Amino acid sequence: MSLKQSLSQKLDQRLSPQQIQLMKLLEVPTMELDQRIKQEIEENPVLEEGKDDNDDDFSAEEYDDYGDNSDEREDFDINDYLDDDEPAYKTSVNNKGKDDEERAIPLSSGNSFQERLMGQLNLQDLTEKQVLLASYLIGNLDDAGYLERDLEAIVDDLAFSQNITASEEELAEVLKAIQELDPAGIGARDLKECLLLQIRRKQNGDITRYTAMKVLEDYFEEFTKKHYDKIIDKLEIEEDDLRAAINEIIRLNPKPAGSLKESSKSMIQIIPDFEITESDGELELTLNGRNAPELKISRSYEKMLRNYSEGAKLNKSDKEAMLFVKQKLDSAKWFIDAIKQRQNTLFFTMSAIMNYQREYFLTGDETKLRPMILKNIAEIVNLDISTISRVANSKYVQTPYGVFSLKYFFSESLTTDSGEDVSTREVKKILSEAIEAEEKRKPLTDEKLAALLKEKGYNIARRTIAKYREQLNIPVARLRKEL
């Protein structure tokens, strides 16, 4: 095949650096914006924080004139100061796709629950080998605090990977020591053992807790299936006794490591990006002050460029410095403009959301939420759907009824028998209220819930009821049964 050259024209759309910068700034919440601005100020000496109230400062028009007025000053060829000896591809990195996003991974402070368990273990009277075995067992606990692996398999792992010889009996003895640590239930091999470890530690001769322990020991399967009549007959107790025992059981923690994991996590502080207030039936929207920081260009660098634009004689090193300043000025102007555009975009988008959901913001009634998708808001503010998605991402609004994520106000729609479009959030609220009001001895099945909603004008299939119920973290009817 012969090689040949040809010329062709192609029309292609590419994002400018300023557009890319704006998209990235739209995504970040208020707290991260503070850090992003501080980072930009550290990297760009031309950029400063604060309000510029001096009318005599170097204006944008003067800056543009400086960039284009090459006849009134010495020849200034940028190419003279670029090193072309080494190809650019050797000093550039281009291993990211066009749509790749940089995401910082927050590091949580605090000790892991395994480290806390080891700290408790060091207070017990164990041999050096037992400490090694305990450390290995603790390392095998899952996030809930369970040891799901068989001791036989762990014996093999210790022999092949750690070169430690141990029997199942030795591991069982060490596991028993782990199960005595706090919180109670840690190191259990299944849910039944986890609950028993906790109730035995709390028992102390109490008759109700003793009954609860017997239920877990002998009738765990009946308890999980809520066959309460069988348990009452076999234990020969009254219904009130079983009810009291069940109340003790449901107070137990099925995931004992969860409390340790939660306490070791850093608290996430939410700073609302917007605030909506209501006065005499009128809504007012304000942006968080941190969303509109005051930035300006350093006056010392402005003066430097002013002197050069007025015809000051500069040597080669001065021109190199001026080239650096010009590049930083470009970057500073882009960044200031991007912050202003971010402010305007956030305000217009949130205003559209506020007006669209006006009834909800006036009353706080969740059933007043209208069906709303990204496309609805995009059409109102004449922006792309992806831009609206970036605005809604990780943003919060403070209302008279609490602080909510912007995504909270977006939901799909359903059509009632009367032809009216309602939000799925409204249907979920009605479903939740129906389950709360049901008779707990005979909870409503999904079929009955579907029939109940149909009577209210919401024609929803049983499988859709099941989906909404799962999204609300509501168990099936059998597991909602109470005495």
ZASEBA-512506 format. One line per field, with one value per residue (C-alpha): x, y, z; residue number from 1. Coordinates in steps of 0.02 Angstrom, whole numbers. Layout:
BEGIN
X = c(X,...)
Y = c(Y,...)
Z = c(Z,...)
domi = c(NUM,...)
END
This chain:
BEGIN
X = c(0,72,79,-2,-43,-208,-291,-462,-573,-664,-782,-758,-824,-700,-719,-613,-507,-628,-779,-691,-647,-826,-896,-778,-823,-1009,-989,-902,-1004,-970,-843,-737,-752,-661,-518,-518,-503,-362,-270,-289,-226,-73,-34,-67,21,-81,-244,-293,-444,-541,-648,-567,-639,-504,-570,-394,-336,-283,-446,-493,-490,-311,-263,-337,-250,-88,-110,-144,-46,118,159,180,312,464,442,388,392,334,421,589,563,498,621,592,741,637,473,318,255,401,349,160,45,-109,-170,-346,-505,-606,-741,-628,-661,-539,-617,-530,-550,-579,-478,-573,-486,-495,-448,-529,-636,-501,-373,-491,-519,-331,-314,-438,-355,-188,-271,-309,-193,-145,12,114,44,-135,-109,-50,-201,-319,-244,-273,-452,-491,-422,-547,-699,-816,-885,-1027,-907,-945,-820,-897,-751,-739,-605,-543,-507,-419,-308,-251,-221,-115,-9,20,27,87,185,90,30,-131,-279,-463,-475,-341,-432,-598,-521,-449,-614,-702,-583,-624,-811,-786,-728,-838,-957,-1051,-1083,-917,-837,-1002,-1016,-1199,-1343,-1407,-1239,-1221,-1387,-1355,-1186,-1272,-1423,-1316,-1209,-1366,-1463,-1416,-1563,-1696,-1845,-1888,-1710,-1704,-1860,-1779,-1624,-1729,-1820,-1654,-1577,-1721,-1845,-1741,-1817,-1993,-1944,-1874,-2032,-2140,-2232,-2272,-2413,-2294,-2169,-2306,-2368,-2195,-2131,-2299,-2296,-2421,-2429,-2372,-2218,-2169,-2200,-2083,-1951,-1963,-1941,-1778,-1720,-1756,-1649,-1498,-1375,-1368,-1210,-1101,-953,-1064,-1055,-865,-857,-974,-877,-714,-783,-760,-917,-969,-1020,-1149,-1147,-1302,-1265,-1433,-1559,-1745,-1850,-2036,-2118,-2302,-2323,-2169,-2012,-1839,-1682,-1507,-1339,-1218,-1086,-951,-1029,-984,-809,-728,-573,-462,-301,-149,-114,74,64,-57,70,206,106,55,238,278,128,187,349,472,634,655,794,770,748,617,523,525,451,319,272,248,141,34,0,-47,-159,-250,-274,-334,-460,-526,-545,-635,-753,-785,-829,-952,-1031,-1044,-1134,-1258,-1289,-1320,-1438,-1541,-1554,-1607,-1731,-1810,-1820,-1894,-2029,-2066,-2091,-2168,-2312,-2193,-2078,-2230,-2311,-2175,-2302,-2211,-2367,-2358,-2197,-2226,-2148,-1985,-1841,-1680,-1756,-1894,-1768,-1650,-1790,-1833,-1655,-1603,-1454,-1400,-1464,-1284,-1261,-1416,-1351,-1186,-1278,-1385,-1236,-1183,-1278,-1393,-1526,-1584,-1773,-1892,-1921,-1741,-1588,-1612,-1506,-1560,-1583,-1722,-1837,-1816,-1935,-2026,-2212,-2364,-2534,-2687,-2855,-2911,-2767,-2667,-2478,-2413,-2239,-2182,-2127,-2309,-2357,-2218,-2278,-2456,-2386,-2282,-2431,-2540,-2411,-2394,-2583,-2602,-2649,-2483,-2561,-2616,-2503,-2553,-2479,-2416,-2577,-2684,-2576,-2597,-2786,-2785,-2692,-2805,-2953,-2866,-2846,-2667,-2669,-2504,-2452,-2403,-2222,-2212,-2276,-2140,-2008,-2065,-2076,-1896,-1839,-1921,-1830,-1996,-1995,-2127,-2291,-2234,-2086,-2194,-2306,-2312,-2404)
Y = c(0,169,319,481,650,742,899,896,1014,959,1053,1005,1073,1091,1164,1314,1311,1436,1326,1175,1278,1338,1160,1102,1250,1217,1042,1087,1132,1285,1206,1140,1307,1392,1269,1286,1476,1466,1343,1461,1609,1509,1456,1625,1775,1896,1843,1915,1900,2056,2191,2305,2479,2583,2654,2698,2519,2434,2404,2261,2379,2433,2251,2209,2360,2300,2131,2199,2364,2298,2453,2570,2464,2361,2202,2065,1895,1759,1627,1704,1645,1470,1326,1229,1114,979,920,964,786,737,857,838,711,658,496,552,540,693,656,609,705,732,677,698,555,623,539,504,524,407,227,81,-38,-172,-56,-21,-207,-237,-100,-192,-359,-297,-279,-465,-601,-687,-773,-704,-837,-803,-617,-664,-776,-644,-512,-626,-664,-480,-443,-568,-483,-402,-225,-283,-369,-549,-689,-772,-888,-1063,-1091,-1240,-1127,-1001,-1139,-1179,-995,-973,-1123,-1075,-884,-845,-1004,-1021,-1190,-1186,-1302,-1262,-1278,-1143,-1028,-1059,-1012,-851,-812,-830,-698,-582,-606,-538,-371,-218,-194,-352,-466,-436,-591,-686,-809,-774,-664,-788,-797,-608,-577,-714,-639,-474,-541,-656,-509,-411,-554,-536,-640,-532,-643,-545,-555,-739,-767,-670,-780,-940,-874,-844,-1009,-1128,-1041,-926,-986,-962,-788,-735,-796,-711,-871,-799,-920,-1068,-984,-944,-1125,-1203,-1087,-1086,-899,-759,-644,-496,-594,-629,-449,-390,-517,-462,-281,-333,-422,-280,-165,-273,-221,-339,-251,-223,-157,-22,83,76,119,266,336,324,423,608,711,786,967,1030,1214,1262,1344,1435,1500,1519,1626,1662,1826,1868,1735,1789,1684,1759,1669,1715,1639,1590,1727,1599,1566,1743,1780,1947,1922,2050,2066,2121,2308,2281,2171,2294,2432,2325,2299,2483,2537,2418,2474,2655,2613,2569,2496,2315,2191,2008,1947,2082,2026,1848,1909,2007,1852,1758,1900,1906,1719,1735,1883,1780,1641,1763,1845,1675,1621,1780,1768,1583,1624,1759,1641,1507,1629,1680,1501,1440,1583,1568,1379,1383,1522,1412,1266,1379,1446,1273,1203,1362,1273,1161,1303,1400,1256,1125,990,851,806,979,933,935,806,884,818,901,938,1046,1164,1160,1224,1365,1434,1389,1284,1109,965,920,1096,1078,910,990,1126,999,890,904,1068,1104,1233,1295,1314,1354,1165,1106,1084,980,921,995,818,798,908,806,659,566,584,470,500,478,412,593,627,733,715,689,664,490,569,609,428,367,480,414,236,270,345,195,74,178,172,-15,-141,-215,-384,-398,-286,-242,-344,-263,-317,-233,-77,-69,-85,50,171,128,183,350,368,304,157,74,-107,-220,-232,-42,-40,-164,-54,103,7,-52,125,180,39,-37,-228,-346,-371,-531,-442,-294,-405,-362,-431)
Z = c(0,-51,66,13,86,72,139,218,315,473,587,768,932,1072,1246,1287,1446,1524,1486,1563,1716,1734,1724,1860,1971,1949,2020,2182,2338,2443,2560,2417,2327,2471,2454,2264,2276,2404,2291,2142,2245,2300,2121,2041,2122,2014,2097,2265,2378,2422,2344,2215,2249,2162,1999,1940,1937,1778,1683,1570,1421,1461,1478,1308,1232,1306,1229,1054,1045,979,875,1025,1113,1070,969,1087,1006,1124,1020,1067,1244,1212,1212,1052,1071,1156,1079,1179,1182,1294,1431,1421,1499,1401,1477,1522,1421,1371,1498,1643,1803,1944,2107,2274,2397,2573,2710,2869,3034,3182,3217,3129,3232,3211,3292,3437,3464,3467,3596,3709,3674,3741,3913,3921,3985,3822,3763,3617,3501,3556,3517,3342,3316,3384,3269,3120,3172,3199,3027,2955,3033,2907,2917,3030,3151,3100,3070,2918,2877,2951,3081,2979,2830,2941,3011,2834,2795,2951,2904,2722,2727,2904,2942,3106,3164,3263,3294,3282,3471,3494,3373,3459,3627,3555,3469,3636,3707,3560,3591,3767,3698,3675,3593,3638,3491,3404,3328,3307,3162,3125,3179,3308,3397,3388,3475,3603,3649,3686,3781,3889,3941,3989,4069,4254,4317,4234,4188,4030,3965,4012,3905,3763,3778,3771,3616,3528,3585,3549,3434,3326,3162,3228,3290,3120,3034,3166,3213,3383,3422,3413,3530,3657,3656,3671,3807,3895,3923,3903,3753,3858,3914,3733,3685,3823,3770,3588,3641,3725,3568,3448,3557,3518,3383,3233,3170,3323,3224,3151,3309,3308,3123,3143,3290,3192,3044,3024,3038,2872,2892,2768,2723,2622,2455,2454,2579,2546,2663,2661,2709,2684,2551,2453,2432,2434,2375,2430,2389,2525,2537,2504,2335,2280,2346,2303,2194,2109,2011,2109,2088,2089,1936,1855,1882,1807,1647,1645,1645,1506,1403,1420,1330,1468,1401,1456,1433,1388,1568,1598,1445,1508,1671,1576,1477,1641,1710,1554,1565,1748,1709,1579,1705,1840,1723,1670,1850,1905,1758,1795,1976,1919,1791,1925,2039,1903,1846,2023,2061,1902,1917,2100,2062,1930,2053,2188,2071,2003,2178,2248,2336,2431,2488,2550,2646,2678,2630,2539,2441,2359,2269,2082,1966,1908,1804,1746,1576,1652,1734,1584,1472,1593,1610,1432,1487,1445,1551,1598,1668,1777,1836,1887,1982,2076,2119,2303,2329,2476,2512,2682,2694,2838,2847,2852,2744,2586,2442,2275,2210,2338,2233,2074,2048,1911,1881,1887,1810,1920,1862,1841,1721,1844,1850,2027,2097,2145,2309,2346,2313,2427,2566,2551,2549,2705,2796,2750,2822,2981,3006,2972,3106,3159,3199,3017,2913,2736,2595,2436,2347,2480,2475,2286,2307,2440,2328,2183,2289,2311,2123,2105,1986,2031,2002,2147,2088,2088,2267,2313,2231,2323,2487,2467,2427,2590,2683,2737,2755,2686,2779,2867,2945,3000,3105,3290,3441)
domi = c(1,2,3,4,5,6,7,8,9,10,11,12,13,14,15,16,17,18,19,20,21,22,23,24,25,26,27,28,29,30,31,32,33,34,35,36,37,38,39,40,41,42,43,44,45,46,47,48,49,50,51,52,53,54,55,56,57,58,59,60,61,62,63,64,65,66,67,68,69,70,71,72,73,74,75,76,77,78,79,80,81,82,83,84,85,86,87,88,89,90,91,92,93,94,95,96,97,98,99,100,101,102,103,104,105,106,107,108,109,110,111,112,113,114,115,116,117,118,119,120,121,122,123,124,125,126,127,128,129,130,131,132,133,134,135,136,137,138,139,140,141,142,143,144,145,146,147,148,149,150,151,152,153,154,155,156,157,158,159,160,161,162,163,164,165,166,167,168,169,170,171,172,173,174,175,176,177,178,179,180,181,182,183,184,185,186,187,188,189,190,191,192,193,194,195,196,197,198,199,200,201,202,203,204,205,206,207,208,209,210,211,212,213,214,215,216,217,218,219,220,221,222,223,224,225,226,227,228,229,230,231,232,233,234,235,236,237,238,239,240,241,242,243,244,245,246,247,248,249,250,251,252,253,254,255,256,257,258,259,260,261,262,263,264,265,266,267,268,269,270,271,272,273,274,275,276,277,278,279,280,281,282,283,284,285,286,287,288,289,290,291,292,293,294,295,296,297,298,299,300,301,302,303,304,305,306,307,308,309,310,311,312,313,314,315,316,317,318,319,320,321,322,323,324,325,326,327,328,329,330,331,332,333,334,335,336,337,338,339,340,341,342,343,344,345,346,347,348,349,350,351,352,353,354,355,356,357,358,359,360,361,362,363,364,365,366,367,368,369,370,371,372,373,374,375,376,377,378,379,380,381,382,383,384,385,386,387,388,389,390,391,392,393,394,395,396,397,398,399,400,401,402,403,404,405,406,407,408,409,410,411,412,413,414,415,416,417,418,419,420,421,422,423,424,425,426,427,428,429,430,431,432,433,434,435,436,437,438,439,440,441,442,443,444,445,446,447,448,449,450,451,452,453,454,455,456,457,458,459,460,461,462,463,464,465,466,467,468,469,470,471,472,473,474,475,476,477,478,479,480,481,482,483)
END
